[in-house]
Amino acid sequence: MKMKLVALTRPQPGREAEYHEWYDTRHLPELVNTFGMAGAQRYKLAARLMGEDPNEFLAIYDVEADDPMAFLAAIGAASKSGELTQSDAQDFGTCYTALFTEHGDRVVPG
């Protein structure tokens, strides 16, 4: 099934350059290549319409897997084993990561 892995994150204060270097050159490529994802892209918050969230960066990963929980478990195991490079330049106190399955049809201009 097709899914989107979504991560909302922010750097630790004063460690922005280190955070972006790790995320762009290590984290995204490692996840995409280790788990056979179709791709991933990062975004920076441009404006907020509503709600409160301190995270200013969004990463969206294109995932295809049969079992969402098994997929997340594999990422957890790879993180724990050191297969994925970790960085404490990310603020883990505010990050949000979740896996979403498709729900309903895609709406395009008619």
A tleap script that builds the chain and sets N, CA, C and O, in Angstrom:
source leaprc.protein.ff14SB
mol = sequence {
  NMET LYS MET LYS LEU VAL ALA LEU THR ARG
  PRO GLN PRO GLY ARG GLU ALA GLU TYR HIE
  GLU TRP TYR ASP THR ARG HIE LEU PRO GLU
  LEU VAL ASN THR PHE GLY MET ALA GLY ALA
  GLN ARG TYR LYS LEU ALA ALA ARG LEU MET
  GLY GLU ASP PRO ASN GLU PHE LEU ALA ILE
  TYR ASP VAL GLU ALA ASP ASP PRO MET ALA
  PHE LEU ALA ALA ILE GLY ALA ALA SER LYS
  SER GLY GLU LEU THR GLN SER ASP ALA GLN
  ASP PHE GLY THR CYS TYR THR ALA LEU PHE
  THR GLU HIE GLY ASP ARG VAL VAL PRO CGLY
}
set mol.1.N position { 0.828 -1.176 0.000 }
set mol.1.CA position { 0.000 0.000 0.000 }
set mol.1.C position { 0.877 1.245 0.000 }
set mol.1.O position { 1.981 1.248 0.544 }
set mol.2.N position { 0.363 2.299 -0.620 }
set mol.2.CA position { 1.095 3.563 -0.681 }
set mol.2.C position { 0.820 4.359 0.584 }
set mol.2.O position { -0.314 4.439 1.057 }
set mol.3.N position { 1.892 4.952 1.127 }
set mol.3.CA position { 1.784 5.729 2.354 }
set mol.3.C position { 2.710 6.936 2.280 }
set mol.3.O position { 3.580 7.028 1.414 }
set mol.4.N position { 2.499 7.847 3.203 }
set mol.4.CA position { 3.386 9.001 3.381 }
set mol.4.C position { 3.888 8.969 4.813 }
set mol.4.O position { 3.100 8.906 5.757 }
set mol.5.N position { 5.198 9.014 4.969 }
set mol.5.CA position { 5.812 9.195 6.275 }
set mol.5.C position { 6.056 10.688 6.402 }
set mol.5.O position { 6.715 11.293 5.556 }
set mol.6.N position { 5.523 11.276 7.461 }
set mol.6.CA position { 5.588 12.717 7.658 }
set mol.6.C position { 6.370 13.005 8.928 }
set mol.6.O position { 6.111 12.404 9.971 }
set mol.7.N position { 7.323 13.920 8.845 }
set mol.7.CA position { 8.113 14.314 10.017 }
set mol.7.C position { 8.137 15.828 10.115 }
set mol.7.O position { 8.529 16.521 9.176 }
set mol.8.N position { 7.713 16.329 11.260 }
set mol.8.CA position { 7.801 17.757 11.572 }
set mol.8.C position { 8.907 17.916 12.605 }
set mol.8.O position { 8.864 17.300 13.670 }
set mol.9.N position { 9.894 18.741 12.287 }
set mol.9.CA position { 11.071 18.849 13.146 }
set mol.9.C position { 11.570 20.287 13.216 }
set mol.9.O position { 11.107 21.176 12.501 }
set mol.10.N position { 12.533 20.471 14.107 }
set mol.10.CA position { 13.263 21.743 14.188 }
set mol.10.C position { 14.630 21.453 14.782 }
set mol.10.O position { 14.816 20.458 15.481 }
set mol.11.N position { 15.595 22.340 14.495 }
set mol.11.CA position { 16.935 22.154 15.057 }
set mol.11.C position { 17.019 22.626 16.503 }
set mol.11.O position { 16.185 23.401 16.971 }
set mol.12.N position { 18.025 22.149 17.186 }
set mol.12.CA position { 18.354 22.692 18.499 }
set mol.12.C position { 18.845 24.130 18.281 }
set mol.12.O position { 19.521 24.398 17.288 }
set mol.13.N position { 18.519 25.050 19.183 }
set mol.13.CA position { 18.990 26.436 19.029 }
set mol.13.C position { 20.522 26.494 18.893 }
set mol.13.O position { 21.258 25.858 19.647 }
set mol.14.N position { 20.964 27.272 17.916 }
set mol.14.CA position { 22.393 27.439 17.682 }
set mol.14.C position { 23.042 26.318 16.886 }
set mol.14.O position { 24.243 26.369 16.619 }
set mol.15.N position { 22.268 25.305 16.503 }
set mol.15.CA position { 22.840 24.159 15.777 }
set mol.15.C position { 22.164 23.960 14.425 }
set mol.15.O position { 22.121 22.847 13.901 }
set mol.16.N position { 21.640 25.039 13.872 }
set mol.16.CA position { 20.883 24.974 12.638 }
set mol.16.C position { 21.692 24.398 11.481 }
set mol.16.O position { 21.208 23.514 10.774 }
set mol.17.N position { 22.907 24.881 11.279 }
set mol.17.CA position { 23.724 24.407 10.156 }
set mol.17.C position { 24.011 22.912 10.271 }
set mol.17.O position { 23.920 22.182 9.285 }
set mol.18.N position { 24.354 22.464 11.464 }
set mol.18.CA position { 24.630 21.036 11.694 }
set mol.18.C position { 23.381 20.185 11.427 }
set mol.18.O position { 23.459 19.125 10.805 }
set mol.19.N position { 22.240 20.663 11.903 }
set mol.19.CA position { 20.959 19.973 11.703 }
set mol.19.C position { 20.646 19.821 10.209 }
set mol.19.O position { 20.318 18.725 9.755 }
set mol.20.N position { 20.746 20.920 9.444 }
set mol.20.CA position { 20.438 20.863 8.013 }
set mol.20.C position { 21.430 19.980 7.265 }
set mol.20.O position { 21.035 19.227 6.375 }
set mol.21.N position { 22.689 20.061 7.607 }
set mol.21.CA position { 23.705 19.210 6.968 }
set mol.21.C position { 23.372 17.734 7.198 }
set mol.21.O position { 23.375 16.944 6.254 }
set mol.22.N position { 23.087 17.361 8.440 }
set mol.22.CA position { 22.749 15.969 8.762 }
set mol.22.C position { 21.470 15.547 8.046 }
set mol.22.O position { 21.428 14.481 7.432 }
set mol.23.N position { 20.433 16.369 8.120 }
set mol.23.CA position { 19.140 15.992 7.548 }
set mol.23.C position { 19.240 15.817 6.038 }
set mol.23.O position { 18.741 14.831 5.495 }
set mol.24.N position { 19.883 16.768 5.352 }
set mol.24.CA position { 19.946 16.754 3.892 }
set mol.24.C position { 20.919 15.729 3.332 }
set mol.24.O position { 20.633 15.101 2.312 }
set mol.25.N position { 22.063 15.548 3.982 }
set mol.25.CA position { 23.104 14.687 3.396 }
set mol.25.C position { 23.167 13.290 4.014 }
set mol.25.O position { 23.758 12.385 3.424 }
set mol.26.N position { 22.575 13.103 5.178 }
set mol.26.CA position { 22.628 11.789 5.838 }
set mol.26.C position { 21.233 11.186 6.011 }
set mol.26.O position { 20.947 10.111 5.483 }
set mol.27.N position { 20.369 11.883 6.752 }
set mol.27.CA position { 19.101 11.316 7.186 }
set mol.27.C position { 18.176 10.964 6.019 }
set mol.27.O position { 17.753 9.814 5.897 }
set mol.28.N position { 17.860 11.930 5.168 }
set mol.28.CA position { 16.979 11.641 4.038 }
set mol.28.C position { 17.543 10.548 3.140 }
set mol.28.O position { 16.835 9.584 2.850 }
set mol.29.N position { 18.797 10.661 2.686 }
set mol.29.CA position { 19.322 9.597 1.821 }
set mol.29.C position { 19.356 8.222 2.499 }
set mol.29.O position { 19.070 7.212 1.857 }
set mol.30.N position { 19.703 8.178 3.781 }
set mol.30.CA position { 19.741 6.885 4.471 }
set mol.30.C position { 18.355 6.250 4.531 }
set mol.30.O position { 18.208 5.062 4.246 }
set mol.31.N position { 17.349 7.018 4.894 }
set mol.31.CA position { 15.998 6.457 4.963 }
set mol.31.C position { 15.512 6.007 3.594 }
set mol.31.O position { 15.002 4.897 3.446 }
set mol.32.N position { 15.671 6.866 2.598 }
set mol.32.CA position { 15.192 6.532 1.255 }
set mol.32.C position { 15.891 5.279 0.723 }
set mol.32.O position { 15.234 4.383 0.194 }
set mol.33.N position { 17.201 5.213 0.860 }
set mol.33.CA position { 17.949 4.095 0.303 }
set mol.33.C position { 17.847 2.820 1.131 }
set mol.33.O position { 17.826 1.727 0.567 }
set mol.34.N position { 17.784 2.934 2.442 }
set mol.34.CA position { 17.710 1.747 3.298 }
set mol.34.C position { 16.353 1.060 3.190 }
set mol.34.O position { 16.270 -0.167 3.245 }
set mol.35.N position { 15.298 1.843 3.037 }
set mol.35.CA position { 13.956 1.269 3.066 }
set mol.35.C position { 13.240 1.291 1.721 }
set mol.35.O position { 12.027 1.095 1.660 }
set mol.36.N position { 13.983 1.528 0.647 }
set mol.36.CA position { 13.428 1.449 -0.700 }
set mol.36.C position { 12.279 2.409 -0.962 }
set mol.36.O position { 11.344 2.089 -1.697 }
set mol.37.N position { 12.354 3.577 -0.361 }
set mol.37.CA position { 11.300 4.571 -0.578 }
set mol.37.C position { 11.396 5.134 -1.993 }
set mol.37.O position { 12.460 5.118 -2.613 }
set mol.38.N position { 10.264 5.632 -2.491 }
set mol.38.CA position { 10.249 6.225 -3.825 }
set mol.38.C position { 10.908 7.596 -3.839 }
set mol.38.O position { 11.312 8.076 -4.898 }
set mol.39.N position { 11.022 8.236 -2.672 }
set mol.39.CA position { 11.656 9.540 -2.592 }
set mol.39.C position { 11.251 10.254 -1.315 }
set mol.39.O position { 10.436 9.758 -0.538 }
set mol.40.N position { 11.835 11.423 -1.113 }
set mol.40.CA position { 11.537 12.252 0.053 }
set mol.40.C position { 11.922 13.684 -0.270 }
set mol.40.O position { 12.783 13.941 -1.112 }
set mol.41.N position { 11.273 14.605 0.412 }
set mol.41.CA position { 11.591 16.016 0.222 }
set mol.41.C position { 11.304 16.771 1.506 }
set mol.41.O position { 10.380 16.438 2.247 }
set mol.42.N position { 12.115 17.797 1.758 }
set mol.42.CA position { 11.931 18.650 2.931 }
set mol.42.C position { 11.307 19.977 2.528 }
set mol.42.O position { 11.451 20.442 1.398 }
set mol.43.N position { 10.606 20.572 3.493 }
set mol.43.CA position { 9.952 21.859 3.300 }
set mol.43.C position { 10.196 22.718 4.523 }
set mol.43.O position { 10.352 22.204 5.631 }
set mol.44.N position { 10.230 24.041 4.323 }
set mol.44.CA position { 10.362 25.006 5.421 }
set mol.44.C position { 9.049 25.755 5.549 }
set mol.44.O position { 8.458 26.162 4.549 }
set mol.45.N position { 8.597 25.934 6.774 }
set mol.45.CA position { 7.352 26.646 7.042 }
set mol.45.C position { 7.406 28.045 6.428 }
set mol.45.O position { 8.348 28.801 6.664 }
set mol.46.N position { 6.395 28.377 5.645 }
set mol.46.CA position { 6.309 29.701 5.022 }
set mol.46.C position { 5.319 30.592 5.761 }
set mol.46.O position { 5.548 31.792 5.913 }
set mol.47.N position { 4.226 30.006 6.216 }
set mol.47.CA position { 3.201 30.758 6.952 }
set mol.47.C position { 2.299 29.762 7.661 }
set mol.47.O position { 2.124 28.632 7.206 }
set mol.48.N position { 1.736 30.185 8.765 }
set mol.48.CA position { 0.859 29.315 9.546 }
set mol.48.C position { -0.572 29.840 9.434 }
set mol.48.O position { -0.817 31.022 9.677 }
set mol.49.N position { -1.506 28.981 9.073 }
set mol.49.CA position { -2.906 29.364 8.959 }
set mol.49.C position { -3.607 29.274 10.312 }
set mol.49.O position { -4.364 30.166 10.695 }
set mol.50.N position { -3.337 28.167 11.036 }
set mol.50.CA position { -3.962 27.993 12.342 }
set mol.50.C position { -3.171 26.967 13.146 }
set mol.50.O position { -2.366 26.216 12.595 }
set mol.51.N position { -3.406 26.945 14.440 }
set mol.51.CA position { -2.755 25.965 15.300 }
set mol.51.C position { -1.398 26.432 15.791 }
set mol.51.O position { -0.847 27.435 15.336 }
set mol.52.N position { -0.888 25.667 16.731 }
set mol.52.CA position { 0.425 25.943 17.326 }
set mol.52.C position { 1.321 24.733 17.144 }
set mol.52.O position { 0.935 23.613 17.477 }
set mol.53.N position { 2.491 24.950 16.627 }
set mol.53.CA position { 3.479 23.890 16.473 }
set mol.53.C position { 4.831 24.571 16.332 }
set mol.53.O position { 5.009 25.386 15.426 }
set mol.54.N position { 5.789 24.263 17.199 }
set mol.54.CA position { 7.089 24.926 17.133 }
set mol.54.C position { 7.981 24.432 15.994 }
set mol.54.O position { 9.005 25.046 15.693 }
set mol.55.N position { 7.593 23.323 15.362 }
set mol.55.CA position { 8.422 22.749 14.295 }
set mol.55.C position { 8.275 23.560 13.019 }
set mol.55.O position { 7.163 23.842 12.573 }
set mol.56.N position { 9.410 23.932 12.434 }
set mol.56.CA position { 9.365 24.756 11.226 }
set mol.56.C position { 9.765 24.003 9.968 }
set mol.56.O position { 9.765 24.573 8.877 }
set mol.57.N position { 10.110 22.712 10.111 }
set mol.57.CA position { 10.516 21.936 8.942 }
set mol.57.C position { 9.664 20.681 8.824 }
set mol.57.O position { 9.320 20.042 9.819 }
set mol.58.N position { 9.332 20.347 7.582 }
set mol.58.CA position { 8.512 19.194 7.257 }
set mol.58.C position { 9.268 18.328 6.268 }
set mol.58.O position { 9.839 18.832 5.301 }
set mol.59.N position { 9.272 17.032 6.510 }
set mol.59.CA position { 9.803 16.080 5.536 }
set mol.59.C position { 8.679 15.112 5.192 }
set mol.59.O position { 7.988 14.609 6.078 }
set mol.60.N position { 8.502 14.855 3.899 }
set mol.60.CA position { 7.498 13.909 3.438 }
set mol.60.C position { 8.211 12.833 2.629 }
set mol.60.O position { 8.898 13.122 1.649 }
set mol.61.N position { 8.032 11.590 3.059 }
set mol.61.CA position { 8.665 10.432 2.436 }
set mol.61.C position { 7.590 9.615 1.728 }
set mol.61.O position { 6.524 9.371 2.295 }
set mol.62.N position { 7.859 9.188 0.491 }
set mol.62.CA position { 6.940 8.346 -0.263 }
set mol.62.C position { 7.281 6.889 0.011 }
set mol.62.O position { 8.365 6.418 -0.333 }
set mol.63.N position { 6.340 6.180 0.638 }
set mol.63.CA position { 6.570 4.822 1.119 }
set mol.63.C position { 5.584 3.874 0.459 }
set mol.63.O position { 4.430 4.231 0.221 }
set mol.64.N position { 6.042 2.672 0.167 }
set mol.64.CA position { 5.148 1.601 -0.234 }
set mol.64.C position { 5.539 0.377 0.577 }
set mol.64.O position { 6.672 -0.098 0.503 }
set mol.65.N position { 4.585 -0.127 1.354 }
set mol.65.CA position { 4.839 -1.278 2.219 }
set mol.65.C position { 3.532 -2.012 2.469 }
set mol.65.O position { 2.454 -1.422 2.405 }
set mol.66.N position { 3.639 -3.303 2.753 }
set mol.66.CA position { 2.447 -4.102 3.016 }
set mol.66.C position { 1.905 -3.897 4.424 }
set mol.66.O position { 0.693 -3.927 4.635 }
set mol.67.N position { 2.791 -3.691 5.379 }
set mol.67.CA position { 2.399 -3.623 6.791 }
set mol.67.C position { 2.975 -2.358 7.421 }
set mol.67.O position { 4.182 -2.284 7.652 }
set mol.68.N position { 2.134 -1.359 7.705 }
set mol.68.CA position { 2.630 -0.100 8.269 }
set mol.68.C position { 3.412 -0.281 9.575 }
set mol.68.O position { 4.458 0.341 9.758 }
set mol.69.N position { 2.920 -1.114 10.470 }
set mol.69.CA position { 3.592 -1.293 11.759 }
set mol.69.C position { 4.937 -1.997 11.584 }
set mol.69.O position { 5.898 -1.664 12.277 }
set mol.70.N position { 5.016 -2.952 10.681 }
set mol.70.CA position { 6.290 -3.625 10.417 }
set mol.70.C position { 7.290 -2.652 9.812 }
set mol.70.O position { 8.480 -2.704 10.122 }
set mol.71.N position { 6.808 -1.768 8.953 }
set mol.71.CA position { 7.677 -0.756 8.358 }
set mol.71.C position { 8.252 0.159 9.430 }
set mol.71.O position { 9.456 0.413 9.455 }
set mol.72.N position { 7.385 0.657 10.323 }
set mol.72.CA position { 7.850 1.526 11.409 }
set mol.72.C position { 8.796 0.774 12.345 }
set mol.72.O position { 9.778 1.342 12.822 }
set mol.73.N position { 8.504 -0.492 12.606 }
set mol.73.CA position { 9.376 -1.297 13.461 }
set mol.73.C position { 10.760 -1.450 12.833 }
set mol.73.O position { 11.768 -1.426 13.539 }
set mol.74.N position { 10.813 -1.605 11.514 }
set mol.74.CA position { 12.102 -1.734 10.820 }
set mol.74.C position { 12.907 -0.445 10.946 }
set mol.74.O position { 14.124 -0.495 11.129 }
set mol.75.N position { 12.253 0.698 10.851 }
set mol.75.CA position { 12.959 1.972 11.026 }
set mol.75.C position { 13.482 2.073 12.456 }
set mol.75.O position { 14.625 2.473 12.675 }
set mol.76.N position { 12.656 1.716 13.416 }
set mol.76.CA position { 13.079 1.744 14.815 }
set mol.76.C position { 14.269 0.843 15.075 }
set mol.76.O position { 15.201 1.229 15.780 }
set mol.77.N position { 14.244 -0.353 14.510 }
set mol.77.CA position { 15.351 -1.296 14.687 }
set mol.77.C position { 16.629 -0.763 14.043 }
set mol.77.O position { 17.711 -0.889 14.614 }
set mol.78.N position { 16.507 -0.172 12.859 }
set mol.78.CA position { 17.683 0.388 12.181 }
set mol.78.C position { 18.264 1.556 12.970 }
set mol.78.O position { 19.483 1.722 13.027 }
set mol.79.N position { 17.406 2.358 13.573 }
set mol.79.CA position { 17.880 3.466 14.408 }
set mol.79.C position { 18.614 2.935 15.634 }
set mol.79.O position { 19.695 3.409 15.984 }
set mol.80.N position { 18.010 1.952 16.273 }
set mol.80.CA position { 18.583 1.390 17.501 }
set mol.80.C position { 19.915 0.694 17.245 }
set mol.80.O position { 20.821 0.757 18.076 }
set mol.81.N position { 20.037 0.033 16.102 }
set mol.81.CA position { 21.255 -0.715 15.788 }
set mol.81.C position { 22.392 0.180 15.304 }
set mol.81.O position { 23.534 -0.269 15.206 }
set mol.82.N position { 22.089 1.446 15.000 }
set mol.82.CA position { 23.114 2.351 14.490 }
set mol.82.C position { 23.221 2.358 12.980 }
set mol.82.O position { 24.091 3.024 12.418 }
set mol.83.N position { 22.338 1.618 12.315 }
set mol.83.CA position { 22.342 1.592 10.853 }
set mol.83.C position { 21.975 2.962 10.277 }
set mol.83.O position { 22.422 3.325 9.189 }
set mol.84.N position { 21.162 3.713 11.013 }
set mol.84.CA position { 20.808 5.070 10.621 }
set mol.84.C position { 21.590 6.051 11.489 }
set mol.84.O position { 21.655 5.898 12.708 }
set mol.85.N position { 22.173 7.043 10.863 }
set mol.85.CA position { 22.962 8.047 11.570 }
set mol.85.C position { 22.050 8.959 12.363 }
set mol.85.O position { 21.127 9.552 11.806 }
set mol.86.N position { 22.296 9.077 13.647 }
set mol.86.CA position { 21.509 9.956 14.512 }
set mol.86.C position { 22.236 11.287 14.694 }
set mol.86.O position { 23.450 11.380 14.512 }
set mol.87.N position { 21.472 12.307 15.056 }
set mol.87.CA position { 22.055 13.607 15.349 }
set mol.87.C position { 21.294 14.249 16.500 }
set mol.87.O position { 20.065 14.305 16.489 }
set mol.88.N position { 22.028 14.728 17.486 }
set mol.88.CA position { 21.373 15.439 18.582 }
set mol.88.C position { 21.195 16.926 18.258 }
set mol.88.O position { 20.828 17.713 19.130 }
set mol.89.N position { 21.457 17.307 17.001 }
set mol.89.CA position { 21.194 18.679 16.570 }
set mol.89.C position { 19.707 18.903 16.329 }
set mol.89.O position { 19.256 20.043 16.217 }
set mol.90.N position { 18.938 17.803 16.248 }
set mol.90.CA position { 17.485 17.896 16.115 }
set mol.90.C position { 16.864 17.983 17.497 }
set mol.90.O position { 17.314 17.321 18.432 }
set mol.91.N position { 15.841 18.793 17.621 }
set mol.91.CA position { 15.114 18.925 18.885 }
set mol.91.C position { 14.101 17.787 18.982 }
set mol.91.O position { 13.008 17.877 18.423 }
set mol.92.N position { 14.461 16.724 19.685 }
set mol.92.CA position { 13.581 15.565 19.807 }
set mol.92.C position { 12.406 15.821 20.748 }
set mol.92.O position { 11.467 15.027 20.792 }
set mol.93.N position { 12.448 16.909 21.494 }
set mol.93.CA position { 11.353 17.243 22.384 }
set mol.93.C position { 10.124 17.782 21.671 }
set mol.93.O position { 9.037 17.822 22.247 }
set mol.94.N position { 10.289 18.198 20.421 }
set mol.94.CA position { 9.159 18.770 19.688 }
set mol.94.C position { 8.816 17.996 18.418 }
set mol.94.O position { 7.768 18.248 17.823 }
set mol.95.N position { 9.655 17.072 17.988 }
set mol.95.CA position { 9.431 16.428 16.688 }
set mol.95.C position { 8.172 15.560 16.701 }
set mol.95.O position { 7.745 15.057 17.740 }
set mol.96.N position { 7.611 15.410 15.541 }
set mol.96.CA position { 6.410 14.603 15.324 }
set mol.96.C position { 6.645 13.795 14.068 }
set mol.96.O position { 6.957 14.360 13.020 }
set mol.97.N position { 6.502 12.482 14.153 }
set mol.97.CA position { 6.658 11.616 12.993 }
set mol.97.C position { 5.506 10.633 12.965 }
set mol.97.O position { 5.191 10.010 13.979 }
set mol.98.N position { 4.873 10.489 11.806 }
set mol.98.CA position { 3.738 9.585 11.680 }
set mol.98.C position { 3.667 9.050 10.256 }
set mol.98.O position { 4.153 9.667 9.309 }
set mol.99.N position { 3.049 7.890 10.139 }
set mol.99.CA position { 2.875 7.234 8.848 }
set mol.99.C position { 1.387 7.284 8.488 }
set mol.99.O position { 0.534 6.897 9.286 }
set mol.100.N position { 1.090 7.759 7.293 }
set mol.100.CA position { -0.288 7.898 6.841 }
set mol.100.C position { -0.533 7.027 5.619 }
set mol.100.O position { 0.299 6.967 4.714 }
set mol.101.N position { -1.690 6.343 5.594 }
set mol.101.CA position { -2.104 5.598 4.411 }
set mol.101.C position { -3.047 6.483 3.605 }
set mol.101.O position { -3.644 7.419 4.136 }
set mol.102.N position { -3.174 6.176 2.324 }
set mol.102.CA position { -4.087 6.936 1.487 }
set mol.102.C position { -5.522 6.723 1.969 }
set mol.102.O position { -5.895 5.624 2.380 }
set mol.103.N position { -6.309 7.778 1.913 }
set mol.103.CA position { -7.702 7.716 2.330 }
set mol.103.C position { -8.511 8.567 1.364 }
set mol.103.O position { -8.451 9.796 1.407 }
set mol.104.N position { -9.246 7.928 0.519 }
set mol.104.CA position { -10.016 8.654 -0.485 }
set mol.104.C position { -9.205 8.915 -1.740 }
set mol.104.O position { -8.003 8.658 -1.798 }
set mol.105.N position { -9.885 9.420 -2.719 }
set mol.105.CA position { -9.261 9.693 -4.011 }
set mol.105.C position { -8.567 11.041 -4.009 }
set mol.105.O position { -8.959 11.951 -3.278 }
set mol.106.N position { -7.531 11.167 -4.831 }
set mol.106.CA position { -6.838 12.428 -5.016 }
set mol.106.C position { -7.747 13.370 -5.801 }
set mol.106.O position { -8.330 12.976 -6.811 }
set mol.107.N position { -7.863 14.586 -5.347 }
set mol.107.CA position { -8.688 15.594 -6.028 }
set mol.107.C position { -7.774 16.481 -6.872 }
set mol.107.O position { -6.781 17.023 -6.388 }
set mol.108.N position { -8.133 16.609 -8.123 }
set mol.108.CA position { -7.370 17.445 -9.049 }
set mol.108.C position { -8.331 18.465 -9.665 }
set mol.108.O position { -9.545 18.267 -9.632 }
set mol.109.N position { -7.804 19.539 -10.217 }
set mol.109.CA position { -8.692 20.533 -10.829 }
set mol.109.C position { -9.571 19.893 -11.896 }
set mol.109.O position { -9.114 19.055 -12.673 }
set mol.110.N position { -10.833 20.298 -11.922 }
set mol.110.CA position { -11.789 19.701 -12.863 }
set mol.110.C position { -12.082 20.630 -13.947 }
set mol.110.O position { -12.866 20.310 -14.840 }
savepdb mol mol.pdb
quit
